[in-house]
Amino acid sequence: MICTVTFNPSLDYIVRVDGMRLGTINRTTYEKVLPGGKGVNVSIVLGNLGHASRALGFVAGFTGDELCRLCAEAGVDCDFIRVAEGMTRINAKVKSNEETELNGQGPKITEDDVEELFSKIDSLGTGDTLVISGSVPASLPHDMYERIMSRLDGRGIRVVVDAERDLLTRVLPHRPFLVKPNNHELGDIFGVALRTRDEVVPYARRLQEMGAANVLVSMAGEGGVLVAETGEVFESPAAKGTVVNSVGAGDSSVAGFLAGLMESGSYETAFKMALATGSASAFSDHLATRPEVEALLARS
């Protein structure tokens, strides 16, 4: 079983406005509402690739109802915890001459809600995979990642972590199976600028030395790098194509990696699948589908 955790999922309200001006009325030329959140994206793409997963997290209010409906429509098995106070956040993404985002706060999550999440995670066993990704909302303890991983220590569960800076580095002693920073996030951890794949490799190895088994680094137009637990290093430029929307591309890479590894048992294949899936999402206005991924793989 694969489970994904999104602590603060959202409804993403995406609009386009021609020549947006502040202080007056602007009218949209395009609008769409999508389920949002890094773990939610991973679950959607896994489903698109033919692999079942269960999405965990917290929802509230009428927006939580709509999020659950949209996830079900996308084929995601939702097992969200409904909390009493507040509402699932709406993130407005306004595309005009520049792109502006307004992100909501999300509901108030109590310790009882956290314990309910833990009880769901406790159902995982040897050979299962848990994907934890994204930020931790203010109403949750800052050490949520460590609390989850400490709870799972020694149980044979593969844990994938996609988070920034301290959220990532603090879990490394728990030996996550996979971490997926992008090159900017990896550089921020070590206080350096990483622009090329060759520059990324030694710092990915340092994350391994700190506890990560596998380190997948996404690099947008530069492609990506995988430093595997076998000692192998795989690197590749990005596929050729026009970027339409980069939101969810990194999450798609995580889903592609897991799908490729389950299907082949090969880290090289998993890496190629990760890059193709991330690119397929970036090249469209929706998250990657299997035919789109296979078309990119055929070109590589």
Secondary structure, 3 states (H helix, E strand, C coil): CEEEEECCCEEEEEEEECCCCCCCCCCEEEEEEEEECHHHHHHHHHHHCCCCCEEEEEECHHHHHHHHHHHHHCCCEECCEECCECCCEEEEEEECCCEEEEECCCCECCHHHHHHHHHHHCCCCCCCEEEEECCCCCCCCCCHHHHHHHHHCCCCCEEEEECCHHHHHCCHHHCCCEECCEHHHHHHHHCCCCCCHHHHHHHHHHHHHCCCCEEEEECHHHCEEEECCCCCEEEECCCCCCCCCCCCHHHHHHHHHHHHHHHHCCHHHHHHHHHHHHHHHHCCCCCCCHHHHHHHHHHC
